[in-house]
């Protein structure tokens, strides 16, 4: 079934506006996705008619919104096929989710001279928390290298593993290059050595189906705002056996069972990791975003976005002096590139005046840029609401950039 792109575009109010007098072409979906009207309406509805603190009261509004919040948890559970709904922890986003594991798992299981393995392709949010853990615990951080195509060298990965390795944390998709990593193999290799694995799914969750039981990952994290949902909401999925053993990350209301000045006991899952008033509006609106993309079809989305990737790749490769950074065989709909003798920031500024939004810089992935000996790239990331005609506009804009700086 082919997608009705115009109908889909009509669902996103921001796509109707103009930038500098030109129709908005939004190619910065890797940074955040736009929101369909149903998600915007959901948040407005809650604040206008349903607002109340949850898990806190016996009155009608509190009980009703509590039920909707817990229903949202079940939507996420089914979306990623978690075994239990209490394995779904609501957080503020991918960053908090990773920090929760780095702190709580690390506090319990990582000691002096132990090892944590990440990869060259990681976003800073999946580097710095582990660096801080290693500094705190006097542990060692090891890094999986990549080849010139931007693909992980998995043979080298297995060589990094020792009896001291306590956890592996890698992304499923590189936010800087679009590389799709073979996380199934990474998980299998790690589990062969009885090492748990955290998967950063921030750049994969919006591009296709995720089944955490099939993957057999120990932790899986992602954000709502890259899934056509609101900002300030994210997910930490963890296997029950790990979450039960890990100490709380943050302390406060809701995560406790009983408090006295002598001792505090902690709540059961998932509440042990949800201190304070949660972003209930964000959680419910994220569930609405999930239901929205499910109504379109995840397989259909993946197929169409692959078409956009192939079309854009072929088109941009014809521009003299343009070099694509990251040419892995398996990629999502994201292209990172540089223009010979033209700074990415300058090119991005010119393109912006034509109503086209792309990302410039190191994309919070400086080690990736260092690997290719570059300062940064232009990054165009496509969604199912984008079109080939919009890619043509980017192509023409880049030709103008070439003329201006040539």
Buried (B, 14 or more C-beta within 10 A) or exposed (E): EEBEBEEBBBBBEEBEEEBEEEEBBBBBBBBBBBBBEBBBBBBEBBEEEBEBBBBEEEEEBBBEBBEBBBEBBEBBBEBBBBEEBBBBBBBBBBBBBBBBBBBBBBBEBBEEEBBBBBBBBBBBBBBBBBBBBBEEBEBBBBBBEBEEEBBBBBEEBBEBBEEBBBBBBBBBBBBBBBBBBBBEEBBEBBBEEEBBBBBBBBBBBBBBBBEBEEBBBBBBBBBBBBBBBBBBBBBBBBBEEBBEEBEBBBEEBBBBEEEEEEEEEBBEBBBBBBBEEBBBBBBBBBBBBBBBBBEBBBEBBBBBBBEBBEBBBEBBEEBEEBBBBBBBEEBBBBBBBBBEEBBBEBBBEBBBEBBBBBBBBBBBBBBBBEBBEBBBBBBBBBBBBBBEEBBBBBBEBBBBBBEEBE
